[in-house]
């Protein structure tokens, strides 16, 4: 199937500043100041992540969809949701 990934994303580290995620051979930081929806999430919720396409990550327990490009280049994707908002999308 075209677009299907064979490797799974791996959460490699969670700190007070953010989450490190390994995508293939690339490790990226989701800093809590840029991705605030994860700051109050449980470890189990953070580890439950899917990588359905090359540029899409999804956390089903949190109902969060994120473009991988927004992690690589956060300046190109300004935060538009209030931290307390019920809208969890980036």
N, C-alpha and C positions, 0 to 999 in steps of 0.2 A: 504494500500500500504506500503510495507516494506521500511523503511528509511525516511518516511514522518514525519515531525515534526509538532506537534500541537500547540506549542507556537511560537510566533513571537519574533524576536530580538527587543530589545528596547534600543534606545540611551538615556542614563540617564543624561549625562552631556557632554558639550563641553567646553574646556578651552583653554588657549593659549598654553598648553602643549600637548593636545591630546583629544581623544574621549573615553568616558566610554560607554561600551555596555553591556547590560544585556542579557545573554543567559540562559534561564531557571532560575536556582538558582545561576548562576555564573556571576559575573561582572568582565569584563576585560578592560584593558586600551590599546588603540591603540595610542601610543606616536607618535607625529609628527616626531620626529627624527628617528624613526624606520619605520614609515609608512607615508612618506612625501607626498604622492599623495593626502592626505586628507586636507593638511594645507590650500590650497586655495579654497577648495570646499565650496559651499554654505550650509547653514543649511538644506535646502530642499533636496539637493543631499545627504548629510550625513544621513538624516533620512530615505531615500528611500533605505532600505537594506532588502535583502532576505536571508533566512537561509534554503536553499533547502535540505541540508543533515547535519548530525551531525558535520562534520568537514569542512563545506564549507559556507562561507558568500559571498554574491554578491551584489554590488552596481550598478544597471543597468544604472543609469544616468552618472556614472563615468567610467563604464566598468572596474570595479575592482573586481577581485576574490581573496579571501584570505582564507588560511587554518586556522581554529581555533587553531590548534597546533602551527602555526607560531606566534600567539598572545600570547599564553601561554608560549612558549619557543622560544623567538626571537633569542637567541644565536645559536639555531640549524638551523636557516633559515637566513643566512646573506643576507643583501641587495645587489642585483646584478645589479639593474637598476640605472642609473643616475637620480638624482632628476628632471632634466629637460627633461628626456626622454619621448617620446610619448608612450612607453610601460608602462602600468599601472598595470601590473600583479605582484603579490608577490609570 
